[in-house]
């Protein structure tokens, strides 16, 4: 897998410390390092991406080679230390993996990390295959140390999650950190130091650009008057789309979009009349070539996203690239892609799992707020799926931790509304605590619903500070969410089992009648962590076919069989919520009949 290749490449580069925060499509990188760790590498899931980058920065100051993993929206969280670190620099090689998600397949945005590289004035590496990712991340560590800078590594989803056979190096590098050497002029970011370092950054850019023009994964092939510039997985798609093409075309593959390898690009542009840019996600290469043509007064026409020849959003594919080439190289010039017709797939919208305790939490709040004006601010995680019908319990979802602070803003404009914020246990530690302190300090009436399922479920059940286990498999003290809430000033904190609907509904009603910040911790483990012992079934003699269990819960395990409700035994996990909702009492444990 591409992520495993990145992890193995880092291990074989002699990485000493790996920190990150789980986020698809990057998660398996850190998990693979932990799995293949011989004990010499320190590995941690940090509480968020900012913390991960700062932990790695400290280790890098001491000369360690460090790897930081996150997805593209996680880079937003880490941007504060990232921008300063670009000025300060590093001693040990530091590679920051920011996995981009064209589509987006599992993200809030389609943002392009290459822009962050330009913004922070940092080198960025863009692999096109798992094999290339394995080699390239080792180069990234070398460049980081050569220029004393953190570097960004930008695989996209199809590189992260595709698979290939890879020849691993026989003798991995062993890197021994020198240790931290005190030097306030280097490690303390005074304004004057930043000014001087900014000058050095600007001076470094053309030097790196020249260096990258000779970099082995920046490749120039072909000939002719028509050119194509591409990068990442789009290069792989292009190779497949051009497999049977017999005409002449010049191809420039860019593995390092920043600093842009101008010398190599000028060689590419020589003798060309037109260039087509095929890339994900933004027209970064397209703009770089347009600038270069203007700078050197070259009469080359640049096509791509900016003139509408390539779609402006979404991921590329062999088919989409082929379609673009039909117009650019000529309809008959490129043979059709010979792919079998795929079968028609059923539409399967994402839903909460059967037996998920979050369904019970949402349902209880919905029942408690019947007849009252309420807004439900949601967050990023499994609980985002509470927006699906019939629950319809997520009115806003912006970014991690924003549920708590957005609820505060909504309350200030509509104080007669009961404002709820829903957040998970892992997200609470990652980005929720600051918002709670803000609410307490500013005396805001909100109800915080912490949906504690004892894991980071959405990204694959990683540990967090509340689980009592680290990524190094060490037992650690469980950090109590309730203790944190009381410590920052909450006096109304109640912990309930959401699978007990009556108890949870009453707790919500009580909280809604109080002023200030109230918190209800709905504590019940994810079904992937702990499964109930008994499943449920429908007693057909009692079922009246009212469909209430289906209409109100939307559980994937419940359907209609004829005129009666039916529970699929292979999907049921015995959470009992449907039994509590069923007024005729037709739903019981399997052996209850």
N, C-alpha and C positions, 0 to 999 in steps of 0.2 A: 504494500500500500504506500502511496506517496508520503503520507504522514510518517509511516514507519521508516521510509527511506531517509526523510529529513532527520528523524531521531537518530538513526544509525550513523548518518553522516556527521552529526554533531558529536556523538560518542567517539567516532573514529578520528575526529579533529581534536580530541582531548578535552572536551568540555568538562568543567569542574562543578558548575552549579546550574541548575535549570529551575526556573520559577515561571508560573503562569496562572491564568484563570481559564476554566473550561469554556469553550465556545465553538460550536460547529461552524466551519469545518476544520478547526485546528486541534481539537481535543486529544486525538490519539498520539500526537507528537510527544507530549509530556508523559502520557501513559506508557508509550513504548520505551522511553528512556527509563522510567521506573521499573518496567518489566525486565529490561536487559541490563539493569544496573548491577555491577559487581560489588557495590558498596562504596566505591571510590567517588561517586558523584552525589552531591547533595541535591535532592529533588523536593519541591514543595508546590502544592496548590496554595497560592497566596489568597488573601481575602478579596482582592480585586487586582486589576491590571496595573494600576498605579503602584500599589504595594510591591507587586512582582518586579516591576522595572527598577524600583528604588533598591530592593534587596539585591538584585543583580548588579546595579551600579556600584554598591558598596563592595561587593566581591570583585568586580572588575577593577576598582581602584586599587585593590590589593594584588592585582596581577592575574586573577583567575579568568579563565575563559567561561563566558556565561551565555546562556540561551534563555530568551524570554518568549513565551508563546501566548497568543491571543487571536481573536478574530478581528475583522476590520473595525467594528464598532467599539471593541475593547481598546483600540488604539486611541480613541477619543478620550477614554478614561485616563490613559497613560500619557496623554499629550503634554501635561504640565512638566513632569520630569524629563520627558523626551526633548522638549525644546531647549531646556537648560543644559541637558546632557550633551546636546549637539555642540554647544559652545564650550563646555568644560572638557569634553573628550573622555577617553578611557585609556587604561593601561593594558589590561587583559582584553582579548578580543570579545566583543559583545555583539551578538546577532539577535535582532528582535523580529520574530516571525509574526507577521500580521496577515492572516489568511483571508483573502477577499472572497466574496460570495456573489458572483454574477447570477442573476436570476430575478431577485434574490431567492435562494432555495430555503434558507432558514434564518433570515436576518431582517432587521428593520430597514436597512439601506443597501444600496449598491455602490457605496463610496469606494473610491479608487485610492489605494495606499500610495500609489506613485505620486499623487498630489502632496501627500504628507511628506514624502521624501524631498520634493522640491521646496515645500514650505520650511522644513527643518534644515534644508541644505545637507541632506544625508545621502550616501550611496544606497541604491536599492537594487536587489537581485530578483529576477523574474524567471523562474524555471518553467520549462515547457513539458517536461515528463518526469516521472519518479526517478528514472536513472540520472537525469540531469540534476534533479534536486539533491540527490545524494552527493554528487561531486561538487555542486555549486555552493552548498552550505559550508563545505570545508574551505573553499576559496573565500567565502564571506568572512570567516574567522581570520584568514591571512590578511585580507584587505583591511579589516578592522584594526588589526595590530600595526600594519604597515603605516596607516594614516592616523592612528590614535583616535579613532572615531567609532561610535556605534553604527551599525549598518542595518538596514531594513531588508527583510526577506519576504517576498510577496507571492506565495503560491495561491492559486485559486482553487475553488472546490473540486474541479475535475482533475487537477493535479494531485490534490490532497487525497482524494478518494478513489483514484484509478490505481491499478495494480500492474506491476511489471517484475520481471526477473532482473536482479541486480547483482553484479559482481562486486563483492565487498573487498576492501583493501585487506591484505594479509597482515600487515603490521600497523595497527592503529597508532596515532600520535599520543604520546603521554605528555601532558602539560603540567608543569609544577609551578604554582604561583610564587612570585618573588616575595609577596607580603606588602603591606601598606607602608609607604614611605611618606612621611609628613612633608607637605609642601603647600603652604596656604596660598601662594600665588597661582598654584595649579588647581587645587581642589576646592577652593572657596570662591564662590561666584560673586565677587565684588563688581559693581558697575564698571569701574575702569578696566578690570580684567575682561569683562564681557565685551567691551568695546574693542579691545585689542584682539580678543579671540574671534570676534566677528570679521575683522580684517583678515585674519588667518584663514577663516572659512572661505571667504571670497577668493583669496589667493590660491586656495587648494582646489577649487572647482575646476579650473582649466587643466590643472595637473592631472586630476582624476579622470577628466574627460579624455585626455590623451592616453592615459594608462588603459582606460576601458576600450579605446579604439583597437587595442591589440589583445583584448581579453578573449580567451578561447571560445567562449559561448556566444560572443557577438560574431555572427557569420554572414559573409557576403558570397552569394552564389549566382550563377546564371549570367545572361547577357541580353542585349536587345534595347529597345527604346521605351519599353513599358516596365515599370518597377512595382514591387509590392513590399511594403514594410510591415512587419508583424512581430509579435512577442508572445511568450507564455504558451498556453494551450492552443491559442489561435494558430500558432506556427504548425502545430501537429495537425490541426484541421486542414490547414492550407496544403500541407504535404500530401494528405490523403485526397483532397479535392483535385490536386494537380497530378495525381498519379499517372494518368494516361495522356496528359497534355504534351503535345509534340512541338508546340510553338516556342518562341523565345520570350523569356521573361526573367527579369533580374529580381532577386529576392534578398532583402536585408532582414536578418533576424536580430532583434535587440533584446539582450538579456539584462542590460543595465540602463534603464530609462533615465536615471539621474545619478551623476551628471551624464548628459547625453553625449555619446561618443561621436563628436563632430567630425573628426578626421575620417573615420570609417564611413560616416554618412555622406561626406563630400565625395568620396570614391564611388559610393553607390549612385549618387545623383549625376555623376559625370556621364553625359551622352543621353540622358533620359529626357523624354518629353512629358510623360505623365507618371504619377505614383499613386498607388492605392494603399491606404492604411487600413489594416484589419487588426483590431485589438479589442480587448476587454479592459476596462469598461468605458473610460473616457478617451477623447481624442488627444492623448498625451504625445504619442509619437507623431501624429498628424500635425499637431501644433509645432512640435520641435522642428520638423522638416520645413513647414511653412516659414518659420522664423529663419531657418538656415538659408532657404532660397532667397528671402528678402535681404538678409545680411550680405550674401555674396552675389546678389543680382542674377540669380539663375532663372532661366525661362522654363521652369518645370511646373506643371499643373498638379496640385496635390488634391486627391479625392479621399473621401472617407465619411465620417459621421457629420462633419460640418457642412458638407454639401448634399447630404441625404443619400449618398450612394450606399452607406452602411447604416444599419439600424442604430438609433441613438441609445437604446437601453437593452437590458437583458443579455443573456450569455450567447456566445456564438456556438455554432455546431458545424459539422461537415456539410450538412445540407444548406445552412444559411450562407456559409462561405462560398459554396458552389454556386448558389444563386447570384451572389454578388459578382463572382468571376464571369458568369454568363454575360452580364452587361458590360463588364470591363474588358475582357479579352475577346468577346464575340460569342454569340449564342451557340454557334456550331464548333467553336474552338475547343471547348472543354467537354469531354464525354460525360454523360450523365453518371451520377453516383449510383453504383449498383448495390442497392441495399434492399433486403427483403421487406415487404410491406409488414409493418408491425401490427399485432392484433389490437383490436379496440379495447382499451383498458377502462374498467369501471371508474366512475368518479368517486373518490374517497376523501372527503374533507377531513382534516385533522380533528379529533375529538379527545376528550378525557378518557382514559382507559376505563374499562369496566372495573368497578370496585374502587376507583380513585377517591380518596377522602376529600379531595378538593370539590368534587361534585356535591358532597354532603354539606360542606361549608358554604358554598354558594347558595344551595337550595335553602339552607336554614336562614341565611340573611334575607333572601328573597321573601320567604314566608313571614319573617319578623317585620319586614318593612311594608307589607301590604297595607295600602291606604295612606302611606306616608310618602312625601316627596324625598327621594334619595338619589344620589349620584355615586356610582361605583367606579373608582379609579383603579385601573389594573397595572400590572407590571410584566416584565419579561420572564417567561418560564412556562412550566406546564399550565399554570393557572391562567395564562393568557387565553387558553382554550375555553375558559368560562364564558367567552363571548358567544360561543355557538348556541344556537337554539336547541332545546327550548329554555336553557338557563338564561341566556342573554344578560350576563351579569358583569360585563366589562365595557364601561362607557368611554374610558380613555386608556391609551397605552402609548407612552412616548419613549422612554428608555429606562434602564435599570435604576430603581430608587425614586423615579419621578412620581409614582403613585402618591407617596406621602406628601410631597411638596405641592403637587398639583391640587390635591384635595384641600390644602390650606388656601391656595389662591381661589379655588371655587367657593370656599366658605366665605371669604371676604367679600365676594360679590353677591352671593346668595346665602345669607346667614340663616334663612328659614329652611334650608335644605340640610338633610342629614348626609354628611359626606363621609364615605368609606374609602379607605385605601387598602388594597389587597397586595400582600408581598409574601414571598416564600422565605424559608429559613436561611438558605444560602444567600439569597439576594439581600436579606436583612443585614447580614454581616458585610456583604460586598459594598452596598451603597445606600442602606436604609437608615443607619444610625444618625447621620448628620441631619437628615430631614426630620427625624423625631425630636432631636434637640431643638431644631428651629421651631417646631410646633409648640413645644413646651415653653420655650423662651418667649414666644410671641402670643401665648395664651390662645391657642386656636382650637375651636371645637371640631374635632375629627374623631372617627373611630378607626383605629388601626386593626386590621385583621391579618395576623401572621399565620400563614398556612404552613405549618411545620410538619413536613413529611420525612424528616430525618435523613435527607440526602439532597444532592443536586441532581434531580431526576431528569430534567430535559436534556442534559448533555451526556448522560450515561452513568449517573449515580456515583459522582466523585464525592470524597469526604469534604467537610467544611468544619469551621471551629466548633460547631454544635454537635458534631458526631463523635468526638473523643478519639479520633484516629487521624494520623497524618499520612501523607503520601509515601513516607519512608517506613510505613507500617509500625510506627511508634504510638503507644497509648499516650494521649494527652488529656488534660482536664477539659471536660465539656464546658464550653462557654454558654452560660444560661441566658437565653433571650429575656426571660422574665426578670432576672437580676439586673440586666442592663437597663431595661425599661424603668424599673423602680429606681435605679441609681441616677438616671437623668431627670427624675422628678415626677414620673407617673404614679398616681395613687390608685388608679382604677385599672388593674391588670388581672384578667381571669384566664385560666387555662381550662379548655374544655376538650372533650372527645367529640369531634364533628359527627362521628357515626352514631352518636346519641342526639338525635334531632331535637327532641323536646328540651334537653339541657342547653343546647347551643342556641335555639330560638329564644329561649328565655334570657340567656346571657346577652344576646344582641339587643333585645327590647330594653333591658335594664340599662345597658350602656347608652342607648339612644336617648334616654331621659336624663342623662347626666351632662354637665358642662365640662369643658376642657378636653384634654387628650385622653382618650380611653383606648385600651388595648385588649383584644381577645386573641389568645393563642390557641388556634385549632390544631391540636397535636394528635396526629395519627400517621403511622408509617406508610410510605409508598408501598403499593402491593408488590412491587418488584423486590422490596426489602423484606417485607413480612406479609405472608399470605394467611388469611383466616382459615381455620381448620375445616369449616363446613360450607358447602354450597347451598343455594336455595333452589326451590322449584315451585311451580304453580299447581295448586290444588284446583283442577278444572271444575270440580263440583261447587266450589265457592266463587270462582271467577265469574264476574257478571259482564265482562267485556267492556268495561268503562274506559279502558285505555289510559287511565290516570298515570300509571307507572311509566308509560311510554311518553305521554304528552309532557309531563313535568320534569322528568329526569334525563331523558335522552341517553340512557345507558346502552352501550353497544350489545350487551348480553340479552337485552329484552326485546322481543318482537311479537308479532301476532302470528298465531297458528290457527287458521280458521277465524273464529270469532273470539278466541281466548288468548290471553297473554301467554307467552312462552319464554322460558329462560334457557338459553343455550348453555348446557352444563360445562362445556370446554372453555367458556368465556367468564363464567361466574366465579367470583372470589369471595362470596359470602359476606359482603359489607353490611347487608340487612337494611339498607336505606329504602329499597323498594318495598320491603315488608312493612316498614314503618309508615310508608305513604299509602299503602293499599288499605282502603277503608273496609272492604268486605273481609279482610284477613285471609286472602287466598294465597299469599306467598309465605312459605314456611321453609324451615331447614329440611334437607333431603330426607332425614330419617324421622321427621315429625309426623308423617302420615302413617 
